[in-house]
Amino acid sequence: MTDSSPEFRPTDWSSWRAAVVATLLFVVKDGQVLLIRKKRGLGAGKINGPGGKVEAGETPLEGALRETEEELGIQPSGVREAGRLGFQFVDGMSLYVHVFRADGCTGEPQETAEAAPLWTPADRIPFEEMWADDQYWFHHFLAGRWFEGWFDFDGDTLLSSRIDLVETTPEGAV
């Protein structure tokens, strides 16, 4: 997918560095995925997974666990890193996102000021209400394939995408 706009140039991912490191964490249990409807911040109104910025002194895993507890009041279990995503926005914002998968959780997801929980059948993911990149990588996530994705956006509009499947889990992955 590319943009016909003459000023758009896809990101050179080989030299790219993100300004913000962030996380997403999806609980997958009994054929369902725990999603959220985001209430505020980047992506407000969209369906996604709990997550957010990694704070100073935190590992991505610690950040994912903290964000999930803050947004839904649950403690994920059986957590492992599943992939990584790079996002470059034409306004200059850039994010590097560690994507985690959990096999379960302690507690019942609760609605908070940040998010409303949505248990969703894995075969009925509502891509039309999610970020446009999700349709390119989420099936790899569900199938347990390690992936890296690279996406250029102009606001909500996806300008370019690339998915790389990785044979072995990268060094440093949890």
PETATA-V132848 format. One record per pair of residues at least 24 apart in sequence whose ideal C-beta (glycine too) atoms are under 10 Angstrom apart, sorted by sequence separation. I is the first residue (numbers start at 0). J is the second residue. If there is no record, write none. Layout:
BEGIN
I & J
I & J
END
This chain:
BEGIN
23 & 47
24 & 48
25 & 49
49 & 73
59 & 83
75 & 99
77 & 101
78 & 102
131 & 155
133 & 157
136 & 160
145 & 169
23 & 48
24 & 49
25 & 50
75 & 100
76 & 101
77 & 102
78 & 103
130 & 155
131 & 156
132 & 157
135 & 160
139 & 164
22 & 48
23 & 49
24 & 50
49 & 75
75 & 101
76 & 102
77 & 103
78 & 104
131 & 157
134 & 160
135 & 161
136 & 162
139 & 165
22 & 49
23 & 50
24 & 51
74 & 101
75 & 102
76 & 103
77 & 104
130 & 157
131 & 158
135 & 162
145 & 172
22 & 50
23 & 51
73 & 101
75 & 103
76 & 104
132 & 160
136 & 164
21 & 50
22 & 51
74 & 103
75 & 104
76 & 105
131 & 160
21 & 51
22 & 52
73 & 103
74 & 104
75 & 105
132 & 162
21 & 52
22 & 53
73 & 104
74 & 105
75 & 106
19 & 51
20 & 52
21 & 53
35 & 67
38 & 70
67 & 99
72 & 104
73 & 105
74 & 106
19 & 52
20 & 53
37 & 70
63 & 96
71 & 104
73 & 106
19 & 53
20 & 54
33 & 67
63 & 97
67 & 101
72 & 106
73 & 107
22 & 57
24 & 59
35 & 70
62 & 97
63 & 98
64 & 99
71 & 106
72 & 107
73 & 108
22 & 58
24 & 60
35 & 71
59 & 95
63 & 99
68 & 104
71 & 107
72 & 108
73 & 109
20 & 57
22 & 59
59 & 96
60 & 97
62 & 99
64 & 101
67 & 104
68 & 105
71 & 108
72 & 109
20 & 58
21 & 59
22 & 60
24 & 62
25 & 63
33 & 71
59 & 97
63 & 101
68 & 106
70 & 108
71 & 109
72 & 110
98 & 136
20 & 59
22 & 61
24 & 63
58 & 97
59 & 98
60 & 99
70 & 109
71 & 110
72 & 111
98 & 137
22 & 62
23 & 63
24 & 64
33 & 73
59 & 99
70 & 110
71 & 111
100 & 140
21 & 62
22 & 63
26 & 67
67 & 108
70 & 111
98 & 139
99 & 140
100 & 141
20 & 62
21 & 63
22 & 64
24 & 66
25 & 67
33 & 75
52 & 94
53 & 95
69 & 111
70 & 112
71 & 113
98 & 140
22 & 65
23 & 66
24 & 67
53 & 96
68 & 111
69 & 112
70 & 113
71 & 114
73 & 116
100 & 143
22 & 66
23 & 67
52 & 96
53 & 97
69 & 113
70 & 114
71 & 115
72 & 116
86 & 130
21 & 66
22 & 67
26 & 71
41 & 86
51 & 96
69 & 114
70 & 115
71 & 116
24 & 70
50 & 96
70 & 116
84 & 130
86 & 132
24 & 71
26 & 73
41 & 88
50 & 97
66 & 113
67 & 114
98 & 145
28 & 76
48 & 96
50 & 98
66 & 114
84 & 132
98 & 146
24 & 73
26 & 75
28 & 77
50 & 99
84 & 133
98 & 147
25 & 75
26 & 76
27 & 77
48 & 98
49 & 99
98 & 148
24 & 75
26 & 77
41 & 92
48 & 99
84 & 135
26 & 78
48 & 100
84 & 136
96 & 148
41 & 94
48 & 101
83 & 136
24 & 78
27 & 81
82 & 136
81 & 136
82 & 137
24 & 80
25 & 81
94 & 150
24 & 81
82 & 139
22 & 80
23 & 81
81 & 139
82 & 140
94 & 152
23 & 82
49 & 108
81 & 140
81 & 141
92 & 152
23 & 84
49 & 111
51 & 113
81 & 143
82 & 144
83 & 145
84 & 146
85 & 147
86 & 148
87 & 149
88 & 150
89 & 151
90 & 152
21 & 84
81 & 144
82 & 145
83 & 146
84 & 147
85 & 148
86 & 149
87 & 150
88 & 151
89 & 152
90 & 153
49 & 113
50 & 114
79 & 143
81 & 145
82 & 146
83 & 147
84 & 148
85 & 149
86 & 150
87 & 151
88 & 152
89 & 153
90 & 154
21 & 86
49 & 114
80 & 145
81 & 146
82 & 147
83 & 148
84 & 149
85 & 150
86 & 151
87 & 152
88 & 153
89 & 154
48 & 114
82 & 148
83 & 149
84 & 150
85 & 151
86 & 152
88 & 154
17 & 84
19 & 86
47 & 114
49 & 116
89 & 156
17 & 85
32 & 100
33 & 101
46 & 114
88 & 156
16 & 85
17 & 86
18 & 87
46 & 115
89 & 158
15 & 85
17 & 87
43 & 113
88 & 158
33 & 104
43 & 114
46 & 117
86 & 157
87 & 158
15 & 87
38 & 110
87 & 159
12 & 85
18 & 91
19 & 92
21 & 94
22 & 95
23 & 96
24 & 97
25 & 98
26 & 99
27 & 100
28 & 101
35 & 108
38 & 111
39 & 112
40 & 113
46 & 119
99 & 172
18 & 92
19 & 93
20 & 94
21 & 95
22 & 96
23 & 97
24 & 98
25 & 99
26 & 100
27 & 101
28 & 102
29 & 103
34 & 108
36 & 110
38 & 112
39 & 113
40 & 114
97 & 171
99 & 173
10 & 85
12 & 87
17 & 92
18 & 93
19 & 94
20 & 95
21 & 96
22 & 97
23 & 98
24 & 99
25 & 100
26 & 101
27 & 102
28 & 103
33 & 108
35 & 110
38 & 113
39 & 114
97 & 172
10 & 86
11 & 87
17 & 93
18 & 94
19 & 95
20 & 96
21 & 97
22 & 98
23 & 99
24 & 100
25 & 101
26 & 102
27 & 103
28 & 104
35 & 111
37 & 113
38 & 114
85 & 161
97 & 173
10 & 87
16 & 93
17 & 94
18 & 95
19 & 96
20 & 97
21 & 98
22 & 99
23 & 100
24 & 101
26 & 103
37 & 114
38 & 115
9 & 87
10 & 88
15 & 93
17 & 95
26 & 104
35 & 113
36 & 114
37 & 115
46 & 124
84 & 162
10 & 89
16 & 95
17 & 96
35 & 114
36 & 115
46 & 125
15 & 95
24 & 104
34 & 114
35 & 115
36 & 116
45 & 125
46 & 126
82 & 162
83 & 163
8 & 89
34 & 115
35 & 116
36 & 117
46 & 127
47 & 128
48 & 129
82 & 163
7 & 89
26 & 108
34 & 116
35 & 117
46 & 128
47 & 129
82 & 164
83 & 165
6 & 89
10 & 93
33 & 116
34 & 117
45 & 128
46 & 129
47 & 130
82 & 165
33 & 117
34 & 118
44 & 128
45 & 129
46 & 130
4 & 89
32 & 117
33 & 118
34 & 119
45 & 130
48 & 133
31 & 117
32 & 118
33 & 119
47 & 133
82 & 168
83 & 169
2 & 89
31 & 118
32 & 119
42 & 129
46 & 133
81 & 168
82 & 169
30 & 118
31 & 119
32 & 120
42 & 130
45 & 133
80 & 168
29 & 118
31 & 120
32 & 121
36 & 125
41 & 130
48 & 137
79 & 168
80 & 169
83 & 172
26 & 116
28 & 118
30 & 120
31 & 121
32 & 122
34 & 124
82 & 172
29 & 120
30 & 121
31 & 122
32 & 123
34 & 125
80 & 171
81 & 172
26 & 118
29 & 121
30 & 122
31 & 123
32 & 124
36 & 128
48 & 140
80 & 172
81 & 173
28 & 121
79 & 172
80 & 173
25 & 119
27 & 121
34 & 128
79 & 173
34 & 129
78 & 173
25 & 121
32 & 137
32 & 140
32 & 141
23 & 133
45 & 155
63 & 173
25 & 137
59 & 171
60 & 172
61 & 173
27 & 140
42 & 155
58 & 171
59 & 172
60 & 173
27 & 141
59 & 173
25 & 140
58 & 173
25 & 141
27 & 143
23 & 140
0 & 131
15 & 149
0 & 135
12 & 147
12 & 149
12 & 150
10 & 149
12 & 151
9 & 149
10 & 150
9 & 150
10 & 151
9 & 151
8 & 151
7 & 151
7 & 153
10 & 158
2 & 151
4 & 153
9 & 158
10 & 159
12 & 161
0 & 150
1 & 151
8 & 158
9 & 159
0 & 151
2 & 153
7 & 158
8 & 159
9 & 160
10 & 161
12 & 163
7 & 159
9 & 161
2 & 156
4 & 158
2 & 157
0 & 156
2 & 158
0 & 157
1 & 158
2 & 159
0 & 158
1 & 159
0 & 159
1 & 160
0 & 160
0 & 161
END
